[in-house]
Amino acid sequence: MKKVFLICAHQLTKSLAWSVEYLSSFEENIIIIHYDKKSDIDKVSYLIKKNVYFVDKRIDVTWGAVSQIYATIELLKYSLKFDYEYCFFISGDDVPTMNNVDMNSFLLKNNGANFIHYQDERNKYIDPYERCIYRYPEIFFSRKNNFLAKLIKKSHKVVRGIFFKNKDFIKRIDEGIIPKLYKGTNWFTLTYESVQWLVQTLDKQPAYLKSFEYSLCADEVFFHSIFKTKPVFNIYHDISKVNDVLRYIDWTTGPQYPRLLNVEDINAIKTKECFFCRKVDDRINESEFIKFKQLVISL
């Protein structure tokens, strides 16, 4: 099974180093990394090998901003240089929880299905339109949570319908450029055919991408919405799983959201049939991190 793993990263973590080491050890796998433009790429250049590549066009990524969408698109475009059956989009904080052999078997069993999660009864519902029909000031993308930041965000919610409407986005909804909006998990696993369709469609519809310029966390809306317009889009769906993208992500336990995973989470991870878990706390020591390696290999 030929697979491509697209990794969006901004720093060298234990998870990034291990995921690249493990996944690249199989010749059928290709790893493509987008490393944030503002980060020192020399720190990760040692990861390059015959099946590990870095995207040439690096984006200065800001959390929650449209730049996250830009970086993902660059990875998807780069992937089309290669022949593959599936591509996985992950972050530099993710580690595999299913070994390569089992991953191949699972994909073969569900061959042709796309693993992309649309919010359902397993999630708290979030209105995708709120992410896009308003313009969001820079404070929303800083992840600051001090008193002033909280005050600005609360004030924005009160007055945004008057002063912060994204009129261009609303206009493009009326013009049919923006389809019905859907939200889900921004990590996905897609077939080559789906990636090719997506890239070609975005090239033909540049106004669609431009519309999301002032949105907030719209990477969870942008791809899900456009894929709903694809004439044939086979989606894996199993309500018994943690989600349809098969990523172990803890949004309930805290204290961070999502929770930073450590060795205390290993047993829970093992009970879920997932491709990857995220996001692993990089503060854990090497002996603790070995427990995450043992999810896919024996040590």
PAZAPA-4460 file (N, C-alpha, C; in steps of 0.05 Angstrom, whole numbers, plus 32768, in hexadecimal, padded with zeros to 4 digits):
% residues 299
    n_x    n_y    n_z   ca_x   ca_y   ca_z    c_x    c_y    c_z   seq   type   mol
   8011   7FE8   8000   8000   8000   8000   8012   8019   8000     1      M     A
   8010   8028   7FEB   8021   8040   7FE9   8013   8057   7FF8     2      K     A
   8021   8063   800B   8015   8077   801C   8027   8090   801D     3      K     A
   801B   80A7   801F   8029   80C0   8023   8020   80CC   803E     4      V     A
   8033   80D5   804E   802C   80E2   8067   8034   80FF   8066     5      F     A
   8021   8110   8068   8025   812D   8067   8026   8138   8083     6      L     A
   803C   8144   808B   8040   814D   80A6   8043   816B   80A7     7      I     A
   8032   8178   80B6   8034   8195   80BB   8041   819A   80D6     8      C     A
   8059   81A5   80D6   8068   81A8   80EF   8074   81C4   80F1     9      A     A
   807A   81CC   810A   8087   81E6   810E   809F   81E4   8121    10      H     A
   80A4   81CC   812C   80BB   81C8   813D   80C2   81AA   813E    11      Q     A
   80DB   81A5   8145   80E4   818A   8147   80DB   817E   8162    12      L     A
   80CB   816A   8161   80C0   815C   8179   80C8   813F   8177    13      T     A
   80C5   8132   818E   80CA   8115   818F   80B6   8107   817C    14      K     A
   809E   8111   817B   8089   8105   816A   8091   8107   814D    15      S     A
   809A   811F   8145   80A1   8123   8129   80B8   8111   8121    16      L     A
   80CD   8111   8131   80E5   8100   812B   80DD   80E3   812A    17      A     A
   80CD   80D9   813D   80C6   80BD   813D   80B3   80B5   8126    18      W     A
   80A0   80C6   8121   808D   80C0   810B   809B   80BE   80F0    19      S     A
   80AE   80D1   80EB   80BD   80D0   80D2   80CF   80B7   80D2    20      V     A
   80DC   80B1   80E8   80EE   809A   80E9   80DE   8080   80E4    21      E     A
   80C8   807D   80F1   80B9   8064   80EE   80AC   8062   80D3    22      Y     A
   809D   8076   80CA   808E   8075   80B1   80A0   8073   8099    23      L     A
   80B7   8080   809A   80CA   8080   8083   80DA   8066   8082    24      S     A
   80D8   8055   8096   80E7   803C   8096   80DA   8028   8083    25      S     A
   80C2   802E   8078   80B5   801D   8065   80B6   802A   8049    26      F     A
   80C1   801B   8036   80C6   8027   801C   80AD   8030   800E    27      E     A
   8096   8025   8014   807E   802D   8006   8073   8048   8010    28      E     A
   807E   8052   8026   8075   806B   8031   8086   8083   8028    29      N     A
   8078   8099   8025   8086   80B3   801F   807D   80C7   8034    30      I     A
   8090   80D6   803E   808A   80EA   8053   8090   8106   8047    31      I     A
   807D   8118   8049   8080   8133   8040   807A   8146   8057    32      I     A
   808C   8158   805C   808A   8169   8074   8088   8186   806B    33      I     A
   8074   8194   8076   8073   81B1   8074   807E   81BC   808F    34      H     A
   8094   81CA   808E   80A0   81D5   80A6   809C   81F3   80A6    35      Y     A
   8090   81FD   80BB   8088   8219   80BD   809F   822C   80B4    36      D     A
   8097   823F   80A4   80AB   8251   8098   80BB   8261   80AD    37      K     A
   80AE   8266   80C4   80BC   8276   80D9   80CE   8264   80EB    38      K     A
   80CE   824A   80E6   80DF   8238   80F6   80F8   8231   80E7    39      S     A
   810D   822A   80F6   8127   8224   80EB   8127   8208   80DF    40      D     A
   8127   8206   80C5   8125   81EC   80B7   813F   81DC   80BA    41      I     A
   8155   81E9   80C0   816E   81DA   80C4   816C   81C6   80DB    42      D     A
   815A   81CB   80EE   8158   81BA   8105   814B   819F   80FE    43      K     A
   813D   819E   80E7   812F   8185   80DF   8139   817B   80C4    44      V     A
   814C   8188   80B8   8156   8180   809E   8162   8163   809E    45      S     A
   816B   815A   80B5   8177   8140   80B7   8163   812A   80B2    46      Y     A
   8149   8131   80B3   8134   811D   80AE   8131   8115   8091    47      L     A
   813D   8125   807F   813B   8120   8062   8149   8105   805B    48      I     A
   813B   80F5   804B   8147   80DD   8040   8138   80D7   8026    49      K     A
   813D   80BF   801B   8132   80BA   8000   8114   80BB   7FFE    50      K     A
   8106   80B6   8015   80E9   80B8   8014   80DD   80CC   8028    51      N     A
   80EE   80E0   802F   80E5   80F5   8041   80EC   8110   8033    52      V     A
   80D7   8121   8030   80DA   813A   8021   80CF   8151   8031    53      Y     A
   80D9   8169   802B   80CE   8181   8037   80C2   8192   8020    54      F     A
   80AB   819D   8026   809D   81AF   8013   80AF   81C8   800F    55      V     A
   80B3   81CF   7FF6   80C4   81E6   7FEF   80B7   8201   7FF7    56      D     A
   809D   8203   7FF1   808E   821C   7FF7   8084   821A   8014    57      K     A
   8092   8227   8026   808B   8226   8042   807A   823E   804A    58      R     A
   8065   8239   8059   8052   824E   8062   8057   8255   807F    59      I     A
   8055   826F   8084   8056   8279   80A0   803B   8273   80AC    60      D     A
   8039   825E   80BC   801F   8255   80C6   8018   8261   80E0    61      V     A
   8000   826C   80E2   7FF6   8276   80FB   7FDE   8265   8104    62      T     A
   7FDE   825E   811D   7FC8   824D   8127   7FAD   825A   8122    63      W     A
   7F9B   824A   8117   7F80   8253   8113   7F7B   8264   80FA    64      G     A
   7F91   826C   80EC   7F8E   827D   80D5   7F8D   826D   80BB    65      A     A
   7F87   827B   80A5   7F85   826F   808B   7FA0   8263   8082    66      V     A
   7FB6   826C   808E   7FD0   8261   8087   7FD2   8243   808C    67      S     A
   7FC2   8239   809F   7FC2   821C   80A4   7FB7   820D   808B    68      Q     A
   7FA3   821A   807E   7F98   820E   8066   7FAC   820F   8050    69      I     A
   7FBA   8226   804D   7FCF   8228   8038   7FE4   8213   803B    70      Y     A
   7FED   820E   8053   8002   81FA   8058   7FF8   81DE   8050    71      A     A
   7FE0   81D8   8058   7FD4   81BE   8051   7FD2   81BA   8033    72      T     A
   7FCA   81CF   8025   7FC8   81CD   8008   7FE3   81C9   7FFB    73      I     A
   7FF8   81D6   8005   8013   81D2   7FFB   801C   81B5   7FFE    74      E     A
   8015   81A9   8014   801C   818D   8019   800C   817B   8005    75      L     A
   7FF3   8180   8001   7FE3   8170   7FEF   7FED   8173   7FD2    76      L     A
   7FF4   818B   7FCA   7FFE   818F   7FAF   8019   817F   7FAB    77      K     A
   802A   8181   7FBF   8044   8173   7FBD   8040   8155   7FBC    78      Y     A
   802B   814B   7FC9   8027   812E   7FCA   8021   8123   7FAE    79      S     A
   8015   8133   7F9D   800E   812A   7F82   8026   8125   7F70    80      L     A
   803D   812A   7F79   8055   8123   7F6B   805A   8105   7F6C    81      K     A
   804D   80F8   7F7E   8052   80DC   7F83   8039   80CB   7F7D    82      F     A
   803E   80B1   7F79   8028   809E   7F75   8022   8091   7F8F    83      D     A
   8009   8092   7F98   8002   8086   7FB2   7FE4   8080   7FB2    84      Y     A
   7FDC   8070   7FC5   7FC0   8069   7FC9   7FB3   807A   7FDE    85      E     A
   7FC1   8080   7FF4   7FB7   8090   8009   7FCB   80A5   8013    86      Y     A
   7FC1   80BC   801C   7FD2   80CF   802A   7FC6   80D6   8044    87      C     A
   7FD7   80D9   8058   7FCF   80E0   8073   7FD8   80FC   807A    88      F     A
   7FC7   810C   8085   7FCF   8127   808E   7FD1   8126   80AD    89      F     A
   7FE9   812B   80B8   7FED   812A   80D4   7FFE   8143   80DD    90      I     A
   8001   8146   80F6   8012   815C   8101   802C   8151   810C    91      S     A
   803E   8163   8112   8058   815B   811E   8056   8152   813B    92      G     A
   803D   8152   8146   8039   8148   8161   802B   812D   8162    93      D     A
   8028   8121   814A   801A   8107   8148   802D   80F0   8147    94      D     A
   8025   80D9   8151   8034   80C0   814E   8022   80AA   8144    95      V     A
   802C   8097   8135   801C   8081   812C   8014   806E   8143    96      P     A
   7FFB   8065   8142   7FF2   8052   8157   7FE9   8038   814A    97      T     A
   7FEC   8036   812F   7FE7   801E   8120   8000   8018   8110    98      M     A
   800A   8000   8111   8023   7FFB   8103   801E   7FFA   80E5    99      N     A
   8033   7FFB   80D6   8031   7FFE   80B9   8022   7FE7   80AC   100      N     A
   8027   7FCF   80B5   8019   7FB7   80AA   7FFB   7FB9   80AF   101      V     A
   7FF4   7FBE   80C7   7FD7   7FC0   80CE   7FCA   7FD8   80C0   102      D     A
   7FD9   7FED   80BC   7FCE   8004   80AE   7FC8   7FFD   8091   103      M     A
   7FDA   7FEF   8084   7FD6   7FE6   8069   7FBD   7FD4   8067   104      N     A
   7FBB   7FC1   807A   7FA5   7FAF   807A   7F8A   7FBE   807E   105      S     A
   7F8A   7FD1   8090   7F72   7FE0   8095   7F69   7FF0   807C   106      F     A
   7F7D   7FFC   806F   7F77   800C   8056   7F6E   7FFA   8040   107      L     A
   7F7A   7FE3   803D   7F71   7FD0   8028   7F55   7FC6   802D   108      L     A
   7F4E   7FC2   8046   7F33   7FB9   804E   7F1F   7FCF   8047   109      K     A
   7F27   7FE8   8049   7F15   7FFF   8044   7F1E   800E   802B   110      N     A
   7F29   8001   8018   7F35   800E   8001   7F21   801F   7FF2   111      N     A
   7F29   8038   7FED   7F18   804B   7FDE   7F0A   805E   7FF1   112      G     A
   7F09   8058   800B   7EFB   8069   801E   7F0E   8080   8026   113      A     A
   7F03   8097   802B   7F12   80AE   8036   7F0D   80B0   8053   114      N     A
   7F21   80B5   8063   7F1F   80B7   8080   7F1F   80D4   8087   115      F     A
   7F07   80E0   8089   7F04   80FC   8090   7EEC   80FE   80A2   116      I     A
   7EEF   810C   80B9   7EDA   810C   80CD   7EC9   8125   80CB   117      H     A
   7EAF   8122   80C8   7E9C   8137   80CA   7E8F   8136   80E5   118      Y     A
   7E8C   814C   80F2   7E81   814C   810D   7E66   813F   810E   119      Q     A
   7E62   812F   8123   7E49   8120   8126   7E44   811D   8144   120      D     A
   7E34   8109   814C   7E2D   8106   8168   7E44   8100   817B   121      E     A
   7E5B   80FA   816F   7E73   80F5   817F   7E81   810F   8187   122      R     A
   7E78   8125   817D   7E85   813F   8182   7E71   8153   818D   123      N     A
   7E7C   8167   819A   7E6C   817F   81A0   7E69   818F   8187   124      K     A
   7E51   8196   817F   7E4C   81A4   8166   7E57   81C1   8167   125      Y     A
   7E65   81C8   8151   7E6F   81E3   814D   7E65   81ED   8132   126      I     A
   7E59   8204   8132   7E4E   820F   8119   7E65   8218   8106   127      D     A
   7E68   820B   80EF   7E7D   8213   80DD   7E7B   822F   80D2   128      P     A
   7E62   823A   80D0   7E5E   8254   80C5   7E6A   826A   80D7   129      Y     A
   7E6A   8265   80F2   7E75   8279   8104   7E93   827C   80FF   130      E     A
   7EA0   8268   80F5   7EBD   8269   80F0   7EC3   827B   80D7   131      R     A
   7EAF   827F   80C6   7EB5   828A   80AC   7EA7   82A4   80A5   132      C     A
   7E8F   82A9   80AF   7E7F   82C0   80A6   7E86   82D9   80B5   133      I     A
   7E9A   82D7   80C8   7EA3   82EF   80D6   7EC1   82F2   80D2   134      Y     A
   7ECB   830A   80D4   7EE8   8310   80D3   7EF2   830F   80F0   135      R     A
   7F09   8302   80F3   7F14   82FE   810E   7F2E   830E   8111   136      Y     A
   7F30   8320   8126   7F48   832F   812B   7F60   831D   8132   137      P     A
   7F78   8328   8131   7F90   8318   8135   7F92   830B   8150   138      E     A
   7F85   8316   8165   7F86   830B   8180   7F7B   82EE   8180   139      I     A
   7F6A   82E8   816E   7F5E   82CD   816D   7F73   82B8   8164   140      F     A
   7F88   82C1   8157   7F9C   82AE   814C   7FB5   82AD   815D   141      F     A
   7FB6   82BC   8173   7FCD   82BC   8185   7FCC   82A7   819A   142      S     A
   7FB4   829C   819F   7FAF   8288   81B4   7FB4   8293   81D0   143      R     A
   7FB5   82AE   81D2   7FB8   82BA   81ED   7F9D   82B7   81FC   144      K     A
   7F9F   82B3   8216   7F87   82AF   8225   7F87   82C1   823E   145      N     A
   7F94   82D8   823C   7F94   82EB   8253   7F7A   82FB   8254   146      N     A
   7F78   830C   8267   7F5F   831B   826B   7F57   832C   8252   147      F     A
   7F6B   833A   8246   7F65   834B   822F   7F5C   833A   8218   148      L     A
   7F6A   8323   8213   7F62   8312   81FD   7F45   8308   8200   149      A     A
   7F3F   82FF   8219   7F24   82F5   821F   7F0F   830B   821A   150      K     A
   7F16   8324   8222   7F03   833B   8220   7EFE   8341   8202   151      L     A
   7F14   8341   81F2   7F11   8347   81D5   7F00   8331   81C8   152      I     A
   7F05   8318   81CF   7EF7   8302   81C2   7ED9   8303   81CA   153      K     A
   7ED3   8309   81E3   7EB7   830A   81EB   7EA9   8322   81DE   154      K     A
   7EB8   8339   81DC   7EAC   8350   81CF   7EA7   834B   81B1   155      S     A
   7EB9   833D   81A5   7EB6   8336   8188   7E9C   8326   8184   156      H     A
   7E97   8313   8196   7E7F   8302   8193   7E66   8313   8195   157      K     A
   7E67   8329   81A5   7E4F   8339   81A8   7E4A   834B   8190   158      V     A
   7E60   8356   8184   7E5C   836A   816F   7E63   8360   8153   159      V     A
   7E6B   8347   8151   7E75   833D   8137   7E5F   833E   8121   160      R     A
   7E46   833B   8129   7E31   833B   8115   7E2D   8357   8109   161      G     A
   7E37   836B   8116   7E35   8387   810C   7E4F   8390   80FF   162      I     A
   7E65   838C   810C   7E7F   8397   8103   7E92   8384   80F6   163      F     A
   7E8E   836A   80F9   7EA2   8357   80EF   7E97   8343   80DB   164      F     A
   7E81   8349   80CE   7E77   8337   80BA   7E8B   8334   80A2   165      K     A
   7E90   831C   809A   7EA1   8317   8082   7E8F   8319   806A   166      N     A
   7E8B   8331   8060   7E78   8335   804A   7E80   8327   8030   167      K     A
   7E9A   8324   802B   7EA3   8316   8013   7E9B   82F8   8015   168      D     A
   7E9F   82ED   802C   7E98   82D0   8030   7E7A   82CC   802C   169      F     A
   7E6A   82DD   8039   7E4D   82DB   8037   7E44   82DF   801A   170      I     A
   7E51   82F1   800C   7E4A   82F6   7FF0   7E50   82DD   7FDF   171      K     A
   7E66   82D0   7FE5   7E6E   82B8   7FD5   7E5B   82A0   7FDC   172      R     A
   7E50   82A0   7FF3   7E3B   828C   7FF9   7E23   8291   7FE7   173      I     A
   7E1B   82AA   7FE5   7E04   82B1   7FD4   7E0A   82AB   7FB7   174      D     A
   7E23   82AE   7FAE   7E2B   82A9   7F92   7E2F   828C   7F8C   175      E     A
   7E2F   827B   7FA1   7E32   825E   7F9D   7E4F   8256   7F9C   176      G     A
   7E62   8268   7FA1   7E7E   8261   7FA2   7E85   8251   7FBB   177      I     A
   7E78   8259   7FD1   7E7A   824A   7FEA   7E63   8237   7FED   178      I     A
   7E69   821D   7FEF   7E53   8209   7FF2   7E4A   8209   800F   179      P     A
   7E37   81F7   8015   7E2F   81F3   8030   7E47   81EB   8041   180      K     A
   7E4A   81F7   8059   7E61   81F2   8069   7E5D   81DB   807C   181      L     A
   7E73   81CC   807F   7E74   81B5   8091   7E8E   81B7   80A2   182      Y     A
   7E8E   81AC   80BA   7EA5   81AD   80CB   7EAD   8191   80D4   183      K     A
   7EC6   818D   80D9   7ECF   8173   80E3   7EEB   8175   80EF   184      G     A
   7EFA   815F   80EE   7F16   815E   80F8   7F28   8165   80E1   185      T     A
   7F3C   8177   80E6   7F4D   8180   80D0   7F61   816C   80C7   186      N     A
   7F65   8156   80D4   7F77   8141   80CC   7F67   812C   80BB   187      W     A
   7F74   8122   80A6   7F65   8110   8094   7F77   80FC   8087   188      F     A
   7F6B   80E8   807B   7F79   80D4   806A   7F69   80D1   8051   189      T     A
   7F75   80D8   803A   7F67   80D9   8021   7F73   80C7   800B   190      L     A
   7F63   80BF   7FF8   7F6D   80B1   7FE1   7F7B   80C4   7FCE   191      T     A
   7F8C   80B9   7FBD   7F99   80C9   7FA9   7F85   80D8   7F98   192      Y     A
   7F70   80CA   7F90   7F5C   80D6   7F7E   7F4E   80EE   7F8C   193      E     A
   7F49   80EC   7FA6   7F3D   8102   7FB4   7F4F   811A   7FB6   194      S     A
   7F69   8115   7FBC   7F7C   812B   7FBD   7F7F   8139   7FA2   195      V     A
   7F80   8129   7F8D   7F82   8134   7F72   7F6A   8145   7F6B   196      Q     A
   7F52   813B   7F72   7F3A   814A   7F6D   7F3A   8165   7F7D   197      W     A
   7F42   8163   7F96   7F43   817B   7FA7   7F55   8191   7F9B   198      L     A
   7F6D   8189   7F94   7F81   819C   7F8A   7F77   81A8   7F70   199      V     A
   7F6C   8198   7F5E   7F62   81A2   7F44   7F4B   81B5   7F48   200      Q     A
   7F39   81AE   7F5B   7F22   81BF   7F60   7F29   81DA   7F6C   201      T     A
   7F3D   81DA   7F7E   7F46   81F3   7F8A   7F54   8205   7F75   202      L     A
   7F62   81F8   7F63   7F6F   8208   7F4D   7F5A   8215   7F3C   203      D     A
   7F43   8208   7F38   7F2E   8213   7F27   7F1D   8228   7F36   204      K     A
   7F1E   8227   7F51   7F0D   8238   7F61   7F1D   8248   7F76   205      Q     A
   7F2F   8259   7F6D   7F40   8268   7F7F   7F30   827A   7F93   206      P     A
   7F18   8282   7F8B   7F08   8293   7F9D   7F00   8284   7FB6   207      A     A
   7EFE   8269   7FB4   7EF6   825A   7FCB   7F0A   825C   7FE2   208      Y     A
   7F24   8259   7FDB   7F39   825B   7FEE   7F3B   8278   7FF9   209      L     A
   7F39   828B   7FE8   7F3C   82A7   7FF0   7F26   82AF   8004   210      K     A
   7F0F   82A2   8002   7EF9   82A9   8013   7EFE   82A4   8031   211      S     A
   7F11   8292   8036   7F16   828A   8052   7F2C   829B   8060   212      F     A
   7F34   82B1   8053   7F4A   82C1   805C   7F47   82CB   8079   213      E     A
   7F2F   82D3   8081   7F2B   82DE   809C   7F1D   82CB   80AF   214      Y     A
   7F1D   82B2   80A8   7F0E   829E   80B8   7F1F   8296   80D1   215      S     A
   7F12   8286   80E2   7F1F   827C   80FA   7F1D   825E   80FB   216      L     A
   7F35   8251   80FC   7F36   8233   80FD   7F26   8226   80E7   217      C     A
   7F27   8232   80CF   7F16   8228   80B9   7F23   8210   80AB   218      A     A
   7F3A   8207   80B3   7F45   81EF   80A8   7F33   81D7   80AF   219      D     A
   7F22   81DA   80C3   7F0F   81C6   80CB   7EF5   81C8   80BB   220      E     A
   7EF4   81DC   80A9   7EDC   81E1   8099   7EE2   81E0   807B   221      V     A
   7EF8   81EC   8074   7F00   81F0   8058   7F00   81D6   8048   222      F     A
   7F0E   81C1   8051   7F10   81A9   8042   7EF7   8198   8043   223      F     A
   7EEA   8198   805B   7ED2   8188   805E   7EBB   8192   804C   224      H     A
   7EBA   81AC   8049   7EA4   81B8   8039   7EA8   81B3   801C   225      S     A
   7EC0   81B6   8012   7EC4   81B3   7FF5   7EC2   8195   7FED   226      I     A
   7EC9   8183   7FFF   7EC7   8167   7FF8   7EAA   815E   7FF6   227      F     A
   7E98   816D   8004   7E7B   8167   8002   7E70   816C   7FE6   228      K     A
   7E80   817C   7FD6   7E77   8182   7FBA   7E82   816E   7FA6   229      T     A
   7E93   815C   7FB0   7E9F   8148   7F9E   7E89   8134   7F96   230      K     A
   7E85   812F   7F7C   7E6F   811D   7F73   7E6F   8102   7F80   231      P     A
   7E87   80F5   7F82   7E89   80DC   7F90   7E9F   80DE   7FA5   232      V     A
   7E98   80DB   7FBE   7EAC   80DD   7FD3   7EA5   80C9   7FE9   233      F     A
   7EB2   80B2   7FE7   7EAD   809C   7FF9   7EBB   80A1   8014   234      N     A
   7EAB   80A2   802A   7EB6   80A9   8044   7EB3   8091   8057   235      I     A
   7EC9   808A   8064   7EC8   8076   807A   7EB7   8081   8091   236      Y     A
   7EA5   8070   809B   7E95   8078   80B1   7E8F   8061   80C3   237      H     A
   7E97   8064   80DD   7E92   804F   80F1   7E8D   805D   810B   238      D     A
   7E75   805E   8114   7E6D   806D   812C   7E7A   8061   8145   239      I     A
   7E83   8048   8143   7E90   803B   815B   7EAC   8045   815F   240      S     A
   7EB8   8052   814B   7ED3   805C   814E   7ED3   8078   815B   241      K     A
   7EEB   8080   8164   7EED   809A   8171   7EE6   80B1   815E   242      V     A
   7EED   80AD   8145   7EE5   80C0   812F   7EEA   80B2   8115   243      N     A
   7EE0   80BD   80FF   7EE3   80B0   80E5   7EFE   80B4   80D8   244      D     A
   7F0F   80C4   80E4   7F2A   80C8   80D9   7F3E   80B6   80E8   245      V     A
   7F35   80A9   80FC   7F45   8096   810C   7F5E   80A4   8117   246      L     A
   7F59   80B9   8126   7F6E   80C7   8135   7F66   80C7   8152   247      R     A
   7F78   80BF   8164   7F72   80C1   8180   7F78   80DD   818A   248      Y     A
   7F63   80EC   8190   7F66   8108   819A   7F53   810B   81B2   249      I     A
   7F5E   8114   81C8   7F4F   8117   81E0   7F46   8134   81E4   250      D     A
   7F2D   8139   81DE   7F22   8154   81E1   7F12   8157   81FB   251      W     A
   7F12   8143   820C   7F01   8144   8224   7F10   8145   823F   252      T     A
   7F27   8138   8240   7F34   8135   825A   7F42   814E   8264   253      T     A
   7F50   815C   8251   7F5F   8173   8259   7F79   816C   8268   254      G     A
   7F87   8180   8274   7F7F   819C   8277   7F82   81AC   825D   255      P     A
   7F91   81A1   8249   7F93   81AF   8230   7F7F   81A3   821D   256      Q     A
   7F76   81B3   8209   7F63   81A9   81F5   7F6D   81AF   81D9   257      Y     A
   7F75   8199   81CB   7F74   817E   81D4   7F89   8178   81E9   258      P     A
   7F85   8162   81F7   7F97   815A   820D   7FB3   8153   8201   259      R     A
   7FC8   815B   820F   7FE3   8153   8208   7FE7   8137   8213   260      L     A
   7FEC   8124   8202   7FED   8108   820A   8007   8100   8217   261      L     A
   8006   80EF   822A   801E   80E4   8237   801A   80C6   823D   262      N     A
   802B   80BA   824C   802A   809D   8250   8010   8094   825E   263      V     A
   8003   80A6   826C   7FEA   80A0   8279   7FD3   809A   8265   264      E     A
   7FD8   80A2   824C   7FC4   809F   8237   7FC8   8086   8226   265      D     A
   7FDE   8078   822A   7FE5   8062   8219   7FD0   804C   8219   266      I     A
   7FC6   8044   8230   7FB2   802F   8231   7F98   8036   8222   267      N     A
   7F90   804F   8225   7F78   8059   8217   7F7C   8059   81F9   268      A     A
   7F94   8061   81F1   7F9B   8061   81D4   7F99   8045   81C9   269      I     A
   7FA3   8031   81D8   7FA4   8016   81CE   7F88   800A   81CA   270      K     A
   7F74   8015   81D8   7F59   800A   81D5   7F4B   8015   81BC   271      T     A
   7F56   8029   81AF   7F4A   8035   8198   7F5A   802D   817F   272      K     A
   7F4B   8025   816A   7F58   801E   8151   7F5C   8037   8140   273      E     A
   7F73   8044   8145   7F79   805D   8137   7F93   805C   8128   274      C     A
   7F95   806C   8113   7FAE   806E   8104   7FC3   807D   8114   275      F     A
   7FBB   8093   8121   7FCE   80A5   812F   7FC1   80AF   8149   276      F     A
   7FD2   80B8   815B   7FC8   80C7   8172   7FD5   80E3   8172   277      C     A
   7FC6   80F6   817C   7FD1   8111   817F   7FC3   811F   8197   278      R     A
   7FD1   8132   81A4   7FEC   8139   819E   7FFD   8131   81B5   279      K     A
   8014   8126   81B0   8025   811B   81C5   8035   8131   81D2   280      V     A
   8035   8132   81ED   8043   8146   81FC   8062   8143   81F8   281      D     A
   806F   8157   81ED   808B   8154   81E7   809C   8157   8201   282      D     A
   8090   815D   8217   809F   8160   8230   80A4   8145   823D   283      R     A
   8098   8130   8234   809D   8116   8240   80BA   810D   8239   284      I     A
   80C7   80FD   824B   80E2   80F5   8246   80E4   80DE   8232   285      N     A
   80FC   80D7   822B   8100   80C2   8216   80F6   80A7   821F   286      E     A
   80FA   80A1   8239   80F0   8086   8242   80D2   8085   8242   287      S     A
   80C5   809B   8246   80A7   809C   8244   809E   809B   8227   288      E     A
   80AD   80A9   8216   80A5   80A9   81FA   80A8   808E   81ED   289      F     A
   80B9   807D   81F8   80BB   8061   81ED   80A0   8053   81EE   290      I     A
   8090   805A   8201   8075   804D   8203   8064   8053   81EA   291      K     A
   8069   806B   81DF   805B   8072   81C6   8066   8063   81AE   292      F     A
   8080   805F   81AE   808D   8050   8199   8082   8033   8199   293      K     A
   807E   8028   81B1   8075   800D   81B4   8058   8008   81AB   294      Q     A
   804A   801E   81A4   8030   801B   8198   8032   800D   817D   295      L     A
   8049   800F   816F   804C   8004   8155   8064   7FF0   8152   296      V     A
   8076   7FF1   8165   808D   7FDF   8163   8092   7FD3   817F   297      I     A
   80A2   7FBD   817F   80AA   7FB1   8198   80C6   7FBA   819F   298      S     A
   80C9   7FC3   81B8   80E4   7FCC   81C1   80EB   7FBE   81DA   299      L     A
***
